């Protein structure tokens, strides 16, 4: 009889645990879903911002890959204009350095194009 009582207690405890688990999952499920949705929407918002900045930068007349420019007062060359970032090659005392700048940050840098007269 003692063995039967132990089994009954375990059955009662497991059913109580299942009920508690269901209550917790009903409570935390929507909260977790809302959190993951918020993270996904914030990532999507950042990506759209990067994409718009890239389109603006590509549509700006006068700057193409291969152009010689001054970036923050240093002579540089545009290597690639990508979706989220632009690569500049800068020659300074350390040698040739590639500088990766996010397209959203380009308006905060002083960028001047070198124009060579063909006369």
ZIVEN-V598330 format. One record per residue. N is the residue number from 1. SS is DSSP state (a for helix, b for strand, c for the rest). OMEGA is omega as a letter, one per 30 degrees, with the letter a starting at -180 (none if undefined). NEAR is the number of other C-alpha atoms within 12 Angstrom. Layout:
n:N ss:SS omega:OMEGA near:NEAR
n:N ss:SS omega:OMEGA near:NEAR
This chain:
n:1 ss:c omega:l near:7
n:2 ss:a omega:l near:8
n:3 ss:a omega:l near:9
n:4 ss:a omega:l near:10
n:5 ss:a omega:l near:11
n:6 ss:a omega:l near:12
n:7 ss:a omega:l near:13
n:8 ss:a omega:l near:14
n:9 ss:a omega:l near:14
n:10 ss:a omega:l near:14
n:11 ss:a omega:l near:14
n:12 ss:a omega:a near:14
n:13 ss:a omega:a near:14
n:14 ss:a omega:l near:14
n:15 ss:a omega:l near:14
n:16 ss:a omega:l near:14
n:17 ss:a omega:l near:15
n:18 ss:a omega:l near:14
n:19 ss:a omega:l near:14
n:20 ss:a omega:l near:14
n:21 ss:a omega:l near:15
n:22 ss:a omega:l near:14
n:23 ss:a omega:l near:13
n:24 ss:a omega:l near:15
n:25 ss:a omega:l near:16
n:26 ss:a omega:a near:14
n:27 ss:a omega:a near:14
n:28 ss:a omega:a near:14
n:29 ss:a omega:l near:15
n:30 ss:a omega:l near:13
n:31 ss:a omega:l near:14
n:32 ss:a omega:l near:15
n:33 ss:a omega:l near:15
n:34 ss:a omega:l near:14
n:35 ss:a omega:l near:14
n:36 ss:a omega:l near:14
n:37 ss:a omega:l near:14
n:38 ss:a omega:l near:14
n:39 ss:a omega:l near:14
n:40 ss:a omega:l near:14
n:41 ss:a omega:l near:14
n:42 ss:a omega:l near:14
n:43 ss:a omega:l near:14
n:44 ss:a omega:l near:14
n:45 ss:a omega:l near:14
n:46 ss:a omega:a near:16
n:47 ss:a omega:l near:20
n:48 ss:a omega:l near:17
n:49 ss:a omega:l near:20
n:50 ss:a omega:a near:25
n:51 ss:a omega:l near:22
n:52 ss:a omega:l near:20
n:53 ss:a omega:l near:27
n:54 ss:a omega:l near:27
n:55 ss:a omega:l near:21
n:56 ss:a omega:a near:21
n:57 ss:a omega:l near:30
n:58 ss:a omega:a near:23
n:59 ss:a omega:l near:13
n:60 ss:c omega:a near:14
n:61 ss:c omega:l near:11
n:62 ss:c omega:a near:18
n:63 ss:c omega:a near:26
n:64 ss:c omega:l near:22
n:65 ss:c omega:a near:21
n:66 ss:c omega:a near:19
n:67 ss:c omega:l near:26
n:68 ss:b omega:a near:25
n:69 ss:b omega:l near:28
n:70 ss:b omega:l near:23
n:71 ss:b omega:a near:31
n:72 ss:c omega:l near:18
n:73 ss:c omega:l near:16
n:74 ss:b omega:l near:24
n:75 ss:b omega:a near:24
n:76 ss:b omega:l near:30
n:77 ss:b omega:l near:31
n:78 ss:b omega:a near:32
n:79 ss:b omega:a near:24
n:80 ss:b omega:l near:26
n:81 ss:b omega:a near:31
n:82 ss:c omega:a near:25
n:83 ss:c omega:a near:23
n:84 ss:c omega:a near:27
n:85 ss:b omega:l near:27
n:86 ss:b omega:a near:32
n:87 ss:b omega:l near:27
n:88 ss:b omega:l near:35
n:89 ss:b omega:a near:27
n:90 ss:b omega:l near:25
n:91 ss:b omega:l near:20
n:92 ss:b omega:a near:15
n:93 ss:c omega:l near:9
n:94 ss:c omega:a near:8
n:95 ss:b omega:l near:10
n:96 ss:b omega:a near:15
n:97 ss:b omega:l near:19
n:98 ss:b omega:a near:20
n:99 ss:b omega:a near:24
n:100 ss:b omega:a near:23
n:101 ss:b omega:l near:29
n:102 ss:b omega:a near:27
n:103 ss:a omega:l near:29
n:104 ss:a omega:a near:26
n:105 ss:a omega:a near:19
n:106 ss:a omega:l near:28
n:107 ss:a omega:l near:18
n:108 ss:a omega:l near:12
n:109 ss:c omega:l near:16
n:110 ss:c omega:a near:16
n:111 ss:b omega:a near:26
n:112 ss:b omega:l near:22
n:113 ss:b omega:l near:24
n:114 ss:c omega:l near:20
n:115 ss:c omega:a near:12
n:116 ss:c omega:l near:9
n:117 ss:c omega:a near:5
n:118 ss:c omega:a near:4
n:119 ss:c omega:none near:3
